[in-house]
Amino acid sequence: MRIPIETFHLDNGLLVTLSEDRTAPIVAVNLWYHVGSANERTGRTGFAHLFEHMLFQGSANVTANEHMELIQRAGGTMNGSTWLERTNYYETLPSNQLALALWLEADRMGRLLPAMTQEKLDTQRDVVKNERRWSVDNQPYGTMLEKLQELVFPADHPFQHSLIGSMEDLSAASLEDVAGFFATFYTPDNAVLSIAGDVDRAEARCLVEGYFGSIPRGKGKPPLAPMALPPVFGARRRDIVEDEVSLPRIFLTFRSPVFGSDAYYAASVCSAILGMRRGSRLHRSLIRERQVAADAAAFTFDLAKGTDLFVVDVTARPETGVTRLEDEVEREIDELYRDGVSELEVKRALALIETDLVNAMQSAGERADRLSMFATFFREPELVNVQADHYRAVTSHRVNDFIAERLGEDNRATLLYVPRAGQGTEGVLAEAASEA
């Protein structure tokens, strides 16, 4: 499947991608900023995620929360998200409301700072702290991401620190700190704007130039610290987390080729063979046949810099002990490492992946998001049209080469969650520690 793509640059550096699809009267606007938690400095973590909140608190011509209200009144939906390498904001709405979405995004890109106040910062800082308490500190397995980052990345690596930020760093952030972060990273030359759906390309281009063209480009952003890492850990790593959880859960993690590289596609297919849907190896073996797991999956983080992560995620059944859970997961990986995969397994995985790719392109929102992703990371939104080709080129030989290179014992990091003592599982922690 090939989708139409048109790209152009504004003089201020904004890269714009357009993809016309007149099948439904809706349009998606998707804005990616090439800034994530990796761009934060020591002592000031959590800024990228904080801005996911701050950008909805008004700009020069939009009052606090009015952005959301205007989109909803127009019959649309909107949101934002933050990751290690990017922050994005997006709206999907009736196509006759395209100008509204573009004006709102342009106003907060070019005119957020005049509306930023200490009161707004204090309010959103408290919101983020509460979000951390709710979704991380007091959520079962909620600390997984930051515990995994601490386990698999060196202390000085940009991917090592918490995505949501620490309480101490959030408390220490001043209005000047936050304003400086915005001025450095939320600029047109550090952004990609994608528009997909029922859109007239000439009209859309005119609107983009009118709303975004006068916003000045940034003064440059500081380079990231070195990202490169060896392809494997070199030795096993292991961390046991005693938490308020009812079931043991293991995250077995491997360094993996970065997103978009040739070897990435073999790793992605391998993750699908292991853990994509009910026909996968992990589901068939651990859930249906041996009945030791309640849930099992495998996936890649899709990181485009330094190294990607390949993760096997398995939650135990109530009657499954920690030692058996870990042994069974290791057994699956050992078998995969020893025997490899078959061409039939690769073909099944490719069919599932290609189906998902095609389905994603049917959604205006997904299409716009993927255009922004490839434009942000590689400056080539057209790469969205060759993803199926890259996957079809994957053979069992390539997958088995990935397995041999990356799934050995010298490249395994185990993050193991166990129920806290006193929950009727007093022996669980001791059992897990005895295996360390």
FENLIN-V937617 format. One record per residue. N is the residue number from 1. RES is the residue in one letter. SS is DSSP state (a for helix, b for strand, c for the rest). OMEGA is omega in degrees with one decimal (999 if undefined). D_FIRST is the distance of its C-alpha to the first C-alpha in Angstrom with 2 decimals. Layout:
BEGIN
n | res | ss | omega | d_first
N | RES | SS | OMEGA | D_FIRST
N | RES | SS | OMEGA | D_FIRST
END
This chain:
BEGIN
n | res | ss | omega | d_first
1 | M | c | 178.2 | 0.00
2 | R | c | 177.2 | 3.80
3 | I | c | 178.6 | 6.64
4 | P | c | -178.9 | 10.11
5 | I | c | 173.0 | 12.61
6 | E | b | -179.5 | 16.31
7 | T | b | 171.2 | 18.90
8 | F | b | 178.0 | 22.67
9 | H | b | 167.0 | 25.72
10 | L | c | -179.3 | 28.85
11 | D | c | -179.6 | 32.18
12 | N | c | 175.3 | 32.78
13 | G | c | 179.6 | 29.83
14 | L | c | 175.7 | 27.33
15 | L | b | -176.4 | 23.73
16 | V | b | 174.9 | 21.66
17 | T | b | 179.2 | 17.91
18 | L | b | 175.4 | 16.71
19 | S | b | -175.2 | 13.44
20 | E | b | 175.8 | 14.22
21 | D | c | -172.9 | 13.17
22 | R | c | -175.8 | 16.12
23 | T | c | 178.5 | 15.43
24 | A | c | -175.9 | 18.12
25 | P | c | 178.1 | 21.08
26 | I | b | 178.2 | 20.45
27 | V | b | 177.3 | 19.77
28 | A | b | 174.8 | 19.45
29 | V | b | -172.8 | 21.56
30 | N | b | -177.0 | 21.27
31 | L | b | 176.1 | 23.86
32 | W | b | 168.6 | 24.04
33 | Y | b | -177.8 | 27.37
34 | H | c | 178.1 | 27.57
35 | V | c | 176.7 | 30.48
36 | G | c | -178.4 | 31.02
37 | S | a | 178.8 | 33.90
38 | A | a | -177.7 | 33.84
39 | N | a | -178.9 | 35.22
40 | E | c | 179.6 | 38.23
41 | R | c | 179.9 | 41.63
42 | T | c | -179.5 | 44.15
43 | G | c | 179.5 | 46.09
44 | R | c | 178.7 | 43.56
45 | T | c | 177.5 | 40.71
46 | G | c | -175.9 | 38.66
47 | F | a | -178.7 | 38.32
48 | A | a | 178.6 | 34.51
49 | H | a | 176.9 | 34.53
50 | L | a | -179.6 | 37.59
51 | F | a | 172.6 | 35.76
52 | E | a | 176.9 | 33.06
53 | H | a | -174.4 | 36.06
54 | M | a | -176.6 | 37.93
55 | L | c | 174.1 | 35.20
56 | F | c | -176.0 | 35.64
57 | Q | c | 172.7 | 39.41
58 | G | c | 176.7 | 39.60
59 | S | b | -171.7 | 39.70
60 | A | c | -175.2 | 42.00
61 | N | c | -177.6 | 41.03
62 | V | b | 180.0 | 39.63
63 | T | c | -179.3 | 41.91
64 | A | c | 178.6 | 41.27
65 | N | c | 179.8 | 38.61
66 | E | a | 177.2 | 38.22
67 | H | a | -179.3 | 34.62
68 | M | a | -178.3 | 33.71
69 | E | a | -179.0 | 36.00
70 | L | a | 179.0 | 34.61
71 | I | a | -179.1 | 30.98
72 | Q | a | 177.9 | 32.10
73 | R | a | 178.7 | 34.29
74 | A | c | 178.9 | 31.42
75 | G | c | -176.6 | 29.55
76 | G | c | 174.0 | 27.24
77 | T | b | -179.2 | 26.77
78 | M | b | 176.4 | 26.95
79 | N | b | 176.0 | 27.68
80 | G | b | 177.2 | 27.70
81 | S | b | -178.3 | 27.54
82 | T | b | 176.8 | 29.02
83 | W | c | -176.0 | 28.20
84 | L | c | -172.1 | 29.83
85 | E | c | -175.3 | 27.86
86 | R | c | 169.5 | 26.79
87 | T | b | 179.4 | 27.66
88 | N | b | 178.9 | 25.37
89 | Y | b | -172.2 | 26.12
90 | Y | b | 176.5 | 23.90
91 | E | b | 168.2 | 24.30
92 | T | b | -172.6 | 22.39
93 | L | b | 176.2 | 24.43
94 | P | b | -171.7 | 24.77
95 | S | a | 178.2 | 23.35
96 | N | a | 178.0 | 26.91
97 | Q | a | -179.3 | 27.91
98 | L | a | -177.7 | 25.74
99 | A | a | 179.6 | 28.95
100 | L | a | -178.2 | 30.59
101 | A | a | -179.3 | 28.03
102 | L | a | 178.9 | 28.03
103 | W | a | -179.9 | 31.83
104 | L | a | -179.7 | 32.26
105 | E | a | -179.5 | 30.12
106 | A | a | -177.6 | 31.92
107 | D | a | -179.8 | 35.29
108 | R | a | 172.8 | 35.01
109 | M | a | -173.2 | 33.60
110 | G | a | -171.6 | 36.39
111 | R | a | 176.9 | 39.17
112 | L | c | -171.7 | 39.18
113 | L | a | 178.9 | 42.21
114 | P | a | -178.3 | 44.76
115 | A | a | -177.7 | 44.06
116 | M | c | -178.3 | 44.15
117 | T | c | 177.1 | 47.40
118 | Q | a | -179.5 | 49.18
119 | E | a | 178.8 | 49.16
120 | K | a | 178.7 | 45.35
121 | L | a | -179.4 | 45.03
122 | D | a | -179.3 | 47.56
123 | T | a | -176.8 | 45.92
124 | Q | a | 174.4 | 42.40
125 | R | a | 177.3 | 43.88
126 | D | a | 177.1 | 45.53
127 | V | a | -179.5 | 42.33
128 | V | a | 177.2 | 40.54
129 | K | a | 177.8 | 43.55
130 | N | a | 176.5 | 43.43
131 | E | a | 177.5 | 39.72
132 | R | a | 178.8 | 40.58
133 | R | a | -174.1 | 43.37
134 | W | a | -170.6 | 41.22
135 | S | a | -178.1 | 37.93
136 | V | a | -170.1 | 39.30
137 | D | a | -176.1 | 43.03
138 | N | c | 179.0 | 43.64
139 | Q | c | 177.0 | 40.37
140 | P | c | -178.2 | 40.29
141 | Y | c | -174.0 | 38.43
142 | G | c | 179.6 | 37.77
143 | T | c | -173.7 | 38.95
144 | M | a | -174.1 | 36.43
145 | L | a | -177.1 | 34.33
146 | E | a | 174.8 | 37.38
147 | K | a | 179.2 | 39.25
148 | L | a | 177.7 | 36.37
149 | Q | a | 179.9 | 36.13
150 | E | a | -176.9 | 39.90
151 | L | a | -168.3 | 39.76
152 | V | a | -179.5 | 37.07
153 | F | c | 175.8 | 37.45
154 | P | c | -174.8 | 40.68
155 | A | c | -176.7 | 42.79
156 | D | c | -178.4 | 42.07
157 | H | c | -179.0 | 38.29
158 | P | c | 179.8 | 36.27
159 | F | c | -169.8 | 34.30
160 | Q | c | -171.7 | 37.54
161 | H | c | -173.8 | 38.79
162 | S | c | 177.3 | 37.90
163 | L | c | -176.5 | 34.90
164 | I | c | 178.1 | 36.90
165 | G | c | 179.3 | 40.06
166 | S | c | 176.8 | 43.58
167 | M | a | -177.3 | 46.14
168 | E | a | -179.1 | 48.42
169 | D | a | 178.2 | 45.93
170 | L | a | 179.3 | 44.91
171 | S | a | -175.3 | 48.62
172 | A | a | -175.4 | 49.35
173 | A | c | 177.7 | 46.74
174 | S | c | 177.4 | 48.52
175 | L | a | 179.1 | 47.38
176 | E | a | 177.0 | 47.64
177 | D | a | -175.9 | 45.44
178 | V | a | 178.8 | 42.71
179 | A | a | 178.7 | 42.99
180 | G | a | 178.1 | 42.82
181 | F | a | 179.0 | 39.66
182 | F | a | -177.4 | 37.98
183 | A | a | -178.4 | 39.22
184 | T | a | -168.0 | 37.96
185 | F | a | -174.7 | 34.39
186 | Y | c | -175.6 | 33.32
187 | T | c | -176.1 | 33.15
188 | P | a | -179.8 | 30.57
189 | D | a | 175.3 | 30.38
190 | N | a | -174.8 | 29.48
191 | A | b | 173.0 | 26.74
192 | V | b | 177.3 | 23.17
193 | L | b | 177.9 | 22.43
194 | S | b | 178.8 | 18.96
195 | I | b | -177.3 | 18.57
196 | A | b | 176.3 | 15.61
197 | G | b | -175.2 | 15.80
198 | D | c | -172.3 | 18.20
199 | V | c | 170.6 | 19.64
200 | D | c | -171.2 | 21.35
201 | R | a | -179.9 | 20.63
202 | A | a | 178.5 | 24.15
203 | E | a | -179.7 | 25.79
204 | A | a | -180.0 | 23.91
205 | R | a | 178.7 | 24.90
206 | C | a | 178.7 | 28.44
207 | L | a | -179.6 | 28.65
208 | V | a | -179.8 | 27.44
209 | E | a | -179.0 | 29.93
210 | G | a | -176.5 | 32.64
211 | Y | a | -173.7 | 32.35
212 | F | a | -170.4 | 31.40
213 | G | c | -176.2 | 32.84
214 | S | c | -179.4 | 36.41
215 | I | c | -177.5 | 35.75
216 | P | c | 175.3 | 37.24
217 | R | c | -179.1 | 35.43
218 | G | c | 179.9 | 36.74
219 | K | c | -179.9 | 39.47
220 | G | c | 179.6 | 37.44
221 | K | c | -179.1 | 36.82
222 | P | c | 179.3 | 38.63
223 | P | c | 174.3 | 36.87
224 | L | c | 170.9 | 35.96
225 | A | c | -179.2 | 38.35
226 | P | c | -175.7 | 37.33
227 | M | c | -172.2 | 34.28
228 | A | c | 177.3 | 34.33
229 | L | c | 173.9 | 35.50
230 | P | c | -177.2 | 36.28
231 | P | c | 179.6 | 33.54
232 | V | c | 179.0 | 35.75
233 | F | c | -177.8 | 38.43
234 | G | c | 177.2 | 41.13
235 | A | c | 179.0 | 42.76
236 | R | c | 173.2 | 42.13
237 | R | b | -176.0 | 42.07
238 | R | b | 176.1 | 42.96
239 | D | b | 179.0 | 43.68
240 | I | b | -179.5 | 45.06
241 | V | b | 174.2 | 44.78
242 | E | b | -170.6 | 47.26
243 | D | b | 177.9 | 45.87
244 | E | c | 179.8 | 46.24
245 | V | c | -179.1 | 43.83
246 | S | c | -176.7 | 44.56
247 | L | c | 172.6 | 42.49
248 | P | c | 179.2 | 42.06
249 | R | b | -177.8 | 38.60
250 | I | b | 171.3 | 37.45
251 | F | b | 178.8 | 34.83
252 | L | b | -167.3 | 34.72
253 | T | b | -178.6 | 33.02
254 | F | b | 168.0 | 32.16
255 | R | b | -171.0 | 31.34
256 | S | b | -179.8 | 27.86
257 | P | c | -174.6 | 25.83
258 | V | c | 178.6 | 24.56
259 | F | c | 177.6 | 21.09
260 | G | c | 177.3 | 18.83
261 | S | c | 179.8 | 21.19
262 | D | a | -176.9 | 20.42
263 | A | a | 179.3 | 22.68
264 | Y | a | -174.7 | 21.06
265 | Y | a | 174.7 | 18.18
266 | A | a | 177.7 | 20.93
267 | A | a | 179.9 | 22.75
268 | S | a | 177.3 | 19.86
269 | V | a | 178.2 | 19.42
270 | C | a | 178.9 | 23.22
271 | S | a | 177.6 | 23.36
272 | A | a | 177.7 | 21.02
273 | I | a | -178.7 | 23.31
274 | L | a | -165.8 | 26.30
275 | G | a | -179.4 | 25.50
276 | M | c | 175.2 | 22.23
277 | R | c | -166.6 | 23.27
278 | R | c | 178.2 | 26.10
279 | G | c | -176.7 | 25.42
280 | S | c | 179.9 | 25.69
281 | R | a | -176.2 | 28.79
282 | L | a | -179.5 | 30.46
283 | H | a | -178.1 | 30.13
284 | R | a | -173.5 | 31.28
285 | S | a | -171.9 | 34.12
286 | L | a | -177.4 | 35.44
287 | I | a | -174.7 | 34.88
288 | R | a | -171.6 | 35.17
289 | E | a | -174.8 | 37.36
290 | R | c | 173.5 | 39.66
291 | Q | c | 176.7 | 39.39
292 | V | c | -174.9 | 40.11
293 | A | b | 174.0 | 37.21
294 | A | b | -178.8 | 36.25
295 | D | b | -179.5 | 32.84
296 | A | b | -179.9 | 30.85
297 | A | b | 172.2 | 27.65
298 | A | b | -175.3 | 26.34
299 | F | b | 172.0 | 24.08
300 | T | b | 178.0 | 23.77
301 | F | c | -178.2 | 24.83
302 | D | c | 174.7 | 22.14
303 | L | c | -173.5 | 24.87
304 | A | c | -178.8 | 24.09
305 | K | c | 172.9 | 27.75
306 | G | c | 177.7 | 30.55
307 | T | c | 171.4 | 29.39
308 | D | b | 176.4 | 26.98
309 | L | b | 175.9 | 28.39
310 | F | b | -169.9 | 27.52
311 | V | b | 169.8 | 29.23
312 | V | b | -172.3 | 30.45
313 | D | b | -175.7 | 31.69
314 | V | b | 176.4 | 34.06
315 | T | b | -175.9 | 36.50
316 | A | b | 165.2 | 39.59
317 | R | c | -177.3 | 40.99
318 | P | c | -177.1 | 44.38
319 | E | c | -177.8 | 46.37
320 | T | c | 178.1 | 44.59
321 | G | c | -177.8 | 46.56
322 | V | a | -177.4 | 45.26
323 | T | a | -179.6 | 46.28
324 | R | a | 177.9 | 44.62
325 | L | a | -178.4 | 41.37
326 | E | a | -180.0 | 41.26
327 | D | a | -177.9 | 42.40
328 | E | a | 177.9 | 39.78
329 | V | a | 177.5 | 36.89
330 | E | a | 178.5 | 38.38
331 | R | a | 178.6 | 38.78
332 | E | a | -179.1 | 35.08
333 | I | a | 177.7 | 34.25
334 | D | a | 178.6 | 37.11
335 | E | a | 177.1 | 35.91
336 | L | a | -179.7 | 32.40
337 | Y | a | -177.4 | 34.07
338 | R | a | -170.0 | 36.41
339 | D | a | -179.2 | 34.26
340 | G | c | -179.1 | 30.69
341 | V | c | 179.4 | 27.65
342 | S | c | 177.4 | 26.75
343 | E | a | 178.5 | 23.77
344 | L | a | 177.5 | 23.39
345 | E | a | 178.6 | 23.21
346 | V | a | -179.1 | 20.51
347 | K | a | 178.1 | 18.37
348 | R | a | -179.9 | 19.00
349 | A | a | 179.9 | 18.13
350 | L | a | 178.4 | 14.82
351 | A | a | 178.7 | 13.91
352 | L | a | -178.2 | 15.02
353 | I | a | -178.5 | 13.33
354 | E | a | 175.8 | 9.80
355 | T | a | 178.6 | 10.68
356 | D | a | 178.6 | 11.93
357 | L | a | -179.3 | 9.04
358 | V | a | 179.2 | 6.87
359 | N | a | 179.9 | 10.28
360 | A | a | -178.9 | 11.04
361 | M | a | 176.8 | 8.49
362 | Q | a | -178.8 | 10.24
363 | S | c | 179.0 | 13.44
364 | A | a | -179.6 | 14.71
365 | G | a | 179.4 | 16.94
366 | E | a | -180.0 | 14.61
367 | R | a | -179.9 | 12.21
368 | A | a | -178.8 | 15.43
369 | D | a | -179.3 | 16.86
370 | R | a | 173.1 | 14.26
371 | L | a | 178.7 | 14.43
372 | S | a | -178.6 | 18.17
373 | M | a | -178.1 | 18.19
374 | F | a | 177.0 | 16.70
375 | A | a | -179.3 | 18.79
376 | T | a | -174.2 | 21.83
377 | F | a | -172.0 | 21.89
378 | F | a | -177.2 | 20.65
379 | R | c | -179.1 | 20.82
380 | E | c | 177.9 | 17.30
381 | P | a | 179.8 | 14.81
382 | E | a | 178.3 | 12.35
383 | L | a | 178.7 | 12.30
384 | V | a | -177.3 | 9.87
385 | N | a | -178.6 | 7.08
386 | V | a | -179.5 | 8.88
387 | Q | a | 178.3 | 9.85
388 | A | a | 178.1 | 8.28
389 | D | a | 178.3 | 10.02
390 | H | a | 180.0 | 13.08
391 | Y | a | -179.1 | 13.33
392 | R | a | 179.7 | 13.05
393 | A | c | -179.3 | 15.89
394 | V | c | 177.9 | 18.09
395 | T | c | 175.9 | 20.93
396 | S | a | 178.6 | 23.92
397 | H | a | -179.8 | 26.01
398 | R | a | 178.0 | 24.13
399 | V | a | -179.4 | 24.32
400 | N | a | 173.1 | 27.97
401 | D | a | 176.8 | 28.69
402 | F | a | -179.0 | 27.48
403 | I | a | -178.8 | 29.67
404 | A | a | -176.6 | 32.63
405 | E | a | -167.0 | 32.39
406 | R | a | -174.7 | 31.71
407 | L | c | 177.5 | 32.83
408 | G | c | -177.2 | 36.45
409 | E | a | 179.6 | 39.50
410 | D | a | -177.2 | 39.72
411 | N | a | -178.6 | 36.54
412 | R | c | 176.0 | 37.06
413 | A | b | -175.8 | 37.91
414 | T | b | 170.7 | 38.96
415 | L | b | -171.9 | 39.17
416 | L | b | 175.5 | 41.10
417 | Y | b | 178.7 | 41.94
418 | V | b | 178.6 | 45.08
419 | P | b | 178.9 | 47.01
420 | R | c | 178.5 | 49.81
421 | A | c | -179.0 | 53.28
422 | G | c | 177.7 | 55.15
423 | Q | c | -176.8 | 52.36
424 | G | c | -177.7 | 53.87
425 | T | c | -173.5 | 52.15
426 | E | a | -177.5 | 54.81
427 | G | a | -173.4 | 54.25
428 | V | a | -177.8 | 50.50
429 | L | a | 178.5 | 50.79
430 | A | a | 178.3 | 53.51
431 | E | a | 179.6 | 51.48
432 | A | a | -178.3 | 48.52
433 | A | a | -178.9 | 50.80
434 | S | a | 179.6 | 52.56
435 | E | c | -174.8 | 49.37
436 | A | c | 999 | 48.83
END
